[in-house]
């Protein structure tokens, strides 16, 4: 392995918020792909037993370092707030059976 552009990227977890039952988690992280790209804030919804892989977020990708708030309403509904006027690259509404809502 090695030599792929993705290998230059690294994820730095800023917070992990478990769902009410603890079976899922929302992981908020910054992904940095080197000096030529800026920081961005990403969210992945994962099983509680899954480790965050060195990939982009499966739920939300925003430009810049954004202090998001994560609030689970149930194991099948989560709200992500604090997006403000950030540029959105990806904004999923349903991920891994979880309904995702957004607030500013």
N, C-alpha and C positions, 0 to 999 in steps of 0.2 A: 504494500500500500504506500501511499505518499505521493506527493507531486501534484495532487489535485488542488485547485484553488480553495476548496472548502477547508483544507488542512491548515490554512493560514488563519482561520477564524477561531475565536474562543468565546465561550459563554461564561458570564459572571452572574451568578444568581443573587438577586437582591432580596427576594422574599419568596416563601413557599407557604401557601394557605390551603389547609386541608378542608375537604367537604365535611358536612355535619357528621356523617357516619365514619369518616376517615378512609373511605374506599378510593377516593380520588383526591387529586391535588392540583391547584393552579400554581404554576411556577412562573414568576416574573423575573426576567433576566435581561442583561445588556449583552448584546452580541457585537464583538469588535472583530473586524476583518482586516486589520492593519492600518498603517498610516494614511493610506489613500482614501479610506472611507471613515465617515463619522460614526459615533455611537448611535445605537438605536435601542429601543425598548421593545421587548417581545414577551409574549405569554404563550405557554403551552399548558393544555389540560392533559394530565397523565393519570394512569392508575397509580395508587399510592406506592406500589412496589416497584414502579419503573423509575429508572434513573434518567435524568435529562441527558439526551444525546447531544453531540456536537452538530446540531442542525438548527435551522431557523424555527421560530415559533409556529405552532400548529393552529393558533387561535388569533393572535393579534401581533402586528408589527408596526411600530411607530418610529418616525424619525426623531432623533434626539434622546436625551436621558429624561424620561418622564416619570414622576413619582405617582404611580398608579395605586389605586385602592381596589382591593379584591373583597367582595362580599358574597358568600354562598348563601342562597335563600333555601336551597335544598340540595340533595345529591344530584338533581337534574337541572338546576338553575343557578347561574352565577352572574353577578354584575361586576363589570370593570368600570371604574370611574377615575376621573382625573385626566382624561385625554386632552382637554382644553382644545387648543387650535393646532395641535400637532398634525403633521402630515401623516396620513394613514397609507401604508403599503399593503396591509392585509387586515381584514376585519371579519372573522368568521362569526356566524350566527348560531351554528350548531356544530359542536365538536365532541366526538366520543359519546354521543347520546346526551350531551349537556346543552341546554339552551343558554346562549350567552347574550346578555343585554349590556348596553353601554350608557354611561352618563358622563357629563362634563365635570 
